[in-house]
Every structure is written in C-alpha cells, then in structure tokens.
Amino acid sequence: MKILVTGFDPFGGESINPSSEVVRRLPKNVLDAEIIPLIIPTMFQLSISVIEEAILKYDPDVIVSIGQAGGRNAMTVERIGINRDDARIPDNAGVQRIDEPVVSSGPAAYFSTLPIKAMVQHIQNKGIHAAVSNTAGTFVCNHVMYGVLHLCATKYKNKRAGFIHIPYLSEQTQSKPQYPSMSLEDIITGIIASLEAIILYDKDIKVTAGQEH
C-alpha cells in the first residue's frame, strides 16, 4: 500500500504550518505501507492540481490531507467536505473565493472514504485528544478535501481519501495564549496512529461519535 500524505505551507500571517512540519517528519513506512510526503500551496485550485500531479506520479492507494485548524483543541478527523468555498481571508495567491462551488458540476458534498472512527480511536489510544469533525470549514482545507474526493469519485475510483485537522503548535500560541495547542511530537504520533488505522481497516468501526451541536 502507498499513502500520499499532504500538508500545507504557512498562511494567514503564520511563519509555520504544523501540517507541513508533520509531513516532513513522517517515517518512510508505517506498518506495511509506503508513506509519500507532499507539501501543497495554501491556494484554491492550484492545491488540487499539485495533488493530482502526485497521484499520477506515485499512484497511491490512499490520499490523506492534513491542515491547521487554529482554535481546535484536538486532532479532528473530518467526516465531510462540502462543495462551497467561502473564504474569510485570501489564500496565498491573494484569491478570496466567496460563495463559489469547489466544482461547478459537483454534488453538494462528499463523505470521507477513510475509516474515520477507527482513526480517532487509534489516536485516542495513544493518549492524544481526538474527535470526529463534521465541518472542514470553507477555506482551502475543505476545498482540498472536497476536490480530492471528487477526483477519487470521478477519475481515480480505486483510491480512498480524507482529511485531518490539527491544532496550533505550542510555539504558535506564545503570542496568542488564549488558543489551545499541541506539541509537534504528539501530533506526529497521532498522525502515525491514524495511518495505522487506515492500513488495518477497510471498513470503519461502528461506535458513537455523534454530537448534539
């Protein structure tokens, strides 16, 4: 098995992005799977093109994208990507897409094709706070999640894909102590645990991860 793992470059005035820091430090293999790291631009449309180029080059079985979710206090495995860009800030190319579809002819949403609850459970088993998330936002993270799942649904139908959001790193919150953070070591451990779950589970486990709000 080959797993393409993507992380973003810094955006929004930050000097680092935890997702790219994690991707750079992943091992070359997890269990029996080859891990292919890829840093992608925090840009609408170009991010998807860069990922598709990697799909064509490496032919991975799974694509796992990782993104920063400043303000969240846990690693959150995303359930769904929606067909809507509604950017609060411009991307790294200065583009601010407002109420535009990710794919003009695409369906309203795509669900992750990864075992999201098993992934959360494996992360939690490492003593790291994790949860299922039901919103990937409306910025480039959601754009990538929806866009990659659309590619898998229409062009690369034998591949699975999904998205994981991670908190700020501890050093990022030194100037904003009101926000939660997580150490880079814990995030790397959690990502490796989630990759192990992807390798071990073709189908997800059936446990509750619901929310009232």
PEBELNOR-V242779 format. One line per field, one symbol per residue. burial: + if it has 16 or more other ideal C-beta (glycine too) atoms within 10 Angstrom, else -. Layout:
# PEBELNOR-V242779
burial=???
This chain:
# PEBELNOR-V242779
burial=--+++++++++-----+++++++--+---+--+-++++-+++++++++-+++-++----+++++++++++-+-++++++++++++-+---++----+----+---+---+-+++++++++++++---++++++--+++++++++++++++++---+--+++++++++++--++-------++-+-++++++++++++++-+--+----+----
